[in-house]
Amino acid sequence: MLRALVTGFAPFGGASLNASYEAVRRLPARVGEFDIVTAQLPTSYARSGAALVSEINRRQPALVLCIGEAGERTALNIERIAINVQDARIADNDGAQPVDRLVVANAPAAYFSTLPVRAIHAALVAENLPAEISNSAGTFVCNHLFYSLMHYAASPGPRLRGGFVHVPGWRDDDNASMRIADIARGIVIALEVGATAVISDRRPS
């Protein structure tokens, strides 16, 4: 059985909703050959990475796609790189506001996504969805989680592809740059393209 884990974040900064999880919870149960399982993760430096690893260990996915909200962005942003730094402009939901700290000590400065970023972007554009390739996931909890995911995926044992997509902020369709249905459709497209890469990895050479 092939399985994809897709995560979104809990609301933060006083908001009642987080666009990432609002889209994730609307995903279908299956995309192509993959069963889709979802999780809401805490918007917390201290807790998000451990919560993600726990979900990976429990679900055993071949593909992990983490989704985060970036209120200032107006397109789906396929993140290319996660960097080993925490530098918070605002506090997370635990009140933590680290400055110039590492995500993981004695670890690489950065990791690239192992999803086919360029192909995902092309597929989104082909479906007339606003999309961009992003070279910065920021330095808040989104980047922290992205780095945590890729650090875990690079360790001995796991056999998975992983990546991160930022989505525009959303509270309702009348006051948003993208409708929530379109955000969810974009995530499905990213999963379809990522799933093709995973299946290709598993074919005999």
Sequence and secondary structure as in RCSB ss.txt:
>XXXX:A:sequence
MLRALVTGFAPFGGASLNASYEAVRRLPARVGEFDIVTAQLPTSYARSGAALVSEINRRQPALVLCIGEAGERTA
LNIERIAINVQDARIADNDGAQPVDRLVVANAPAAYFSTLPVRAIHAALVAENLPAEISNSAGTFVCNHLFYSLM
HYAASPGPRLRGGFVHVPGWRDDDNASMRIADIARGIVIALEVGATAVISDRRPS
>XXXX:A:secstr
 EEEEEEEE   TT S  HHHHHHTTS SEETTEEEEEEEE S HHHHHHHHHHHHHHH  SEEEEEEEETT  S
EEEE EEES B  SS  TTS    SB SSTTS SEEE SS HHHHHHHHHHTT  EEEES   SSHHHHHHHHHH
HHHTSSS   EEEEEEEE  S GGG SS HHHHHHHHHHHHHHHHHHHHHHHS  
